[in-house]
Amino acid sequence: SSGYYEFTNVQAGSYTVTPQKVGYVFSPQSNAYGSLNSDQNGRDFAGYLLPVVASVTPSSGINNKSNTIAVNGAGFFGATASANVLSVKLDDPSATALTSVSVANDTSLTAVVPAGVLPGTYNVKVTTSLGVNAASGQKYVLSGAPPTVASVAPSSGFNNVSTTVTVKGTSFFGGT
């Protein structure tokens, strides 16, 4: 970013200027000015966009297997000429790190959500040397594995008597 700033009718004295813009970090973080009585030149700030996550594709997955996602946004180069992503995580209780992160350009990356993350709706957090995005424009939803039926016994019965049926399979826990 570039720009111009000017203060007029400022009394002589010492001041500190600290630039602020949501979603940006600045270098230097502030400039101190002492004994102001003339123009101050060459005291520039450089503003850098923090990472932004705009979308996640696909937007959902199942937690019993790993899922590859594409993350689109901005600031993945972190004000450098090449990928500067330090980590990609979910904001689940374990702050799960995504694996096999591959940054295509400043606005696109892919990563793998590992199997075993608790079902839930999570922000995807991208960290560069400049910082981490606050929230995802689109959240990633992990569902529990759907139930599977392996066997039913007995396989038949009569409709005029009560029959106990045993169903065996996986992922029945947590259902209603």
DANOR-V442552 format. One line per field, one symbol per residue. phi: phi as a letter, one per 30 degrees, with the letter a starting at -180 (. if undefined). burial: + if it has 24 or more other ideal C-beta (glycine too) atoms within 12 Angstrom, else -. A space follows every 50 residues. Layout:
phi: ???
burial: ???
//
This chain:
phi: .babbbbchcdelcbbcbdbaeibbbbddabcbchdbadccicdcccbdd ebccbbbddaacdcbdbdbcccaaiddhicdbebddabbccdecheddch dbcdadbbbbacdddjdeelcbdcccccddlbddaddbdccccddddbcc abbddaacdcbdbdcccclbiddjdb
burial: ------------------+---++++----+-------------+-++++ ++++-++-+-+-+---+-+++++++++++---+++-++++++---+++-- +-+--+-+++++++--+-+--+++++++-++++--+-+++++-+------ --------------------------
//
